[in-house]
């Protein structure tokens, strides 16, 4: 069985600390003891570490060795329309497992009223979910959860693909053919109800390619996960 992995804020002089809820979970729920070994990551590297002190609110580690880490994930940003928060949280969890390096909540014309303002208070929870999911998935680094933006002010890098339910869009897997595996990839998923015509014109003008997931109409969260899974297969097929 693989060792449990935890994220720490930093590793310094061969030492690291875990605080707060995660320290409580490790020390009280998992009943960690001095001398037990775990993997820890500071977002840059992975280490084998031994507990030298397990308290109620802090667990201190001694680094034993740096472990081999997989190659860094290619840049994969999910621009996700704001949807009901229970479903958005599910997207954050699964997008983290599927290798998204950044997640950006986006207010669209058909996003429910009030979600943009309310997202300010939710961002820390989303970051916590991403951190926990990263540990479970044994990632080296957590995805960045960015602040919410409006579609009209969206800025993206690399190959830009937006999910489109209208006829004429290119199959997403086909669209990715020929795109180098290490190219930055931005994926935009719209809200329930889809894009307005003015949004389509805006996105076409900004260079977003129309991509399709097939003839069926998917819920927003399903489209996001399906798209990321296809992007992950592309990376694997190219040796990542």
N, C-alpha and C positions, 0 to 999 in steps of 0.2 A: 504494500500500500504506500502511495506517495505521501511524503510529509506534508502537513498543513503549511500553507504559505500565508504570511502576513505582510502588510505594507507598513513601513515606518517612514517618518518624515526625513530622516537622514541617518547616515552611518558616519561616525567620526571617531578616529583613533581606535578603531576596532571595537567600538561600542555602539549600541543602538537602544532605543526605548520605544515602548508601546504604551500609550496612555488612553484614558477615557473608556468608552464603552467596549472597545476592542480588548483593552487590558483586562477589564472586568470579565469579559467573555472567556478569555484565555485562562485567567487565573481562577475564576470561580465556577464557570460552567464546564470548561474542559479540565479543570483541576490540575493545571500545569504546575510543575514542581521544579525546583532548582536542579540543574543537570540535564533536563530534557532538551532535545534538539528539535528545531523547526527551521524552515526556510523563511527568510525575510527579504524584502526588496525595497529599495529606496527610489524606485522608478528608473534607475539607470543600470543596476546590476542586481544579481541574486546571490544570496549568501547562505551558507549553513551556519547557524548560530545556536548557542547554548544558553539557556536561561541561567542567569547568576543571581537573580532576585525576582520573586513573584509576589507583589503586594496587591492591595485592593484596587488601587487606581493606577499603578504603573508596573510594567514588566520590563526588566533590564536584561539585555542580551550581550554576550561576548561573541564576537565574530570568530569562527573557526577557519573558514576558507571561503573564497569566492567560487561560485559554481558556474559551469557553462550555461549560457543563456541562448535561446534561439535568436535568430536574426530579427532586427527591429521590424515591426509591421509596416507595410507600405501605407502612406497617408490615405486614410479613408474617412471622409467626413460625411456624417449623416445630417442633413438639414431636414428636420422633422416638423411638420405642421403641428401646432398646438392642438391637442385633442384632450378629452377628459383625462384628468390626472391619473386615475388608476390605470388606464390603458397606456398613458405616456410612461409611467413608471415601468410597466412591463417592457416597453420598447427599450428603455435605457438598460434594463437588465440584460435582455437578449442581444441588443446591439453590442454591448460590452463583450459578451461571450463570443460573438461572431467577428470580433476584431476591429470594430470602429475605433479610430484613434481620436475622434472628436465628434461631439453631438451638439447640434445647435437648434434650439426650439425656435420655430418661425410662426409669426402671426400672419395668417392669410385672410382673404376677404370672407371666406366661409368658416373661419375658426369661430368657436363660440365666444360670445361677448364676455369680457372680463377675464379671460384666461391669460392674456398678456400681462395685465397688472398683477394677477395672483401668482404668476410664475416666479416673481421676484422672491417670494417667501418659500417657494418650493425648490429653488435651485440647490440649496444645501442638502436637502433630502435626496435629490437626484444624484448629487456627488457621492453621498454615502452609499446609495444603491450601486453606483458604478464601482466604488472601491470594494464593496463586499463581493460583487460579481467578478471583479478582476482577480481577487484572491481565490475564489472558487475555480475560476478558469485557469489559474496559474499563469497569469500574464506577468510580464516584467513591469509594465507601467499601466496606470489607469487611463482611460480616455478622458479628454478634457471636456467638461460640461460647460459650454459657454452661456453667456447671458442671452435671453430671448431677443430676437430682432424682428423687424417688420420685413415682409417680402420685398417691399419697394426699396429697401436699403440694403438688400442682400449683396454680399461680396463673397466670391468663391474662387478657388484656385484649381488648376489642373483641368482634367476632363470633367465636364459638368453634364450630368444626366438627370432628367426629371421624369418621374413616373407619370404616364399619360394614358387615360382610358379611352380616348378617342381613336377611331380607326386611322391608320396611316403611320402610327409610331413604329419604330424599329424594335424588334425583340431585344431585350436588354442584353442577353447573352451574346447575340450576334453583334450588337453594337460594340461590345468589349473586345471582339476579335481584332487582333492587331494592335491593341493598346498595350504598351510595355507594362509588365507586372509591377514595376516600381514607380509608375506614373502616379501622381496625386490624383485621387478620384473623389469627386463630390457628388453625392446622391441627394436629390430633393424629392420628398414625398408629401403630397398635398393632404388636405383635410377631407373629412366625409363630405360628399357633395362635389368634390373635384375643384378644378380651376375655373375661374371666370374668364371670359374672353379677353378682358383687359389684362389679366395676369398672364395669359398665354402670350399675348403680344409682347408684354414686358420681358418675359423669360426668353422668348425667341430672339428678341433683340439683344439680350445679354449673353447669347451663345449657349443657352441650355438646350441640350439635345433631347428630343422626345423619345422616351423609351417605354416599351410595353412589357407586361408580365403575362400576356395572353388575353383571351377573349372574355374572361370572367371579371366581374367587378369585385375587387378585394377591399376589405376594410383597411383603413390607413395603417394600423399596426401590422397587419398581415403583409401588406405590400412592403413595408420597411424591412421586415425580417426576411422575406423572400429575396428581396434585392440584395441585402447584405450576404445572404447565403450564396447567391450566384457570384457576387464579387469575390467571396472567399474561395470558391472553387477555381476561379480564374487565377488567383494568386498561387494556389496549390499546384495547379497545372503548369505554372511557369517556374516551379521549383522553390517557392517560399514556404 
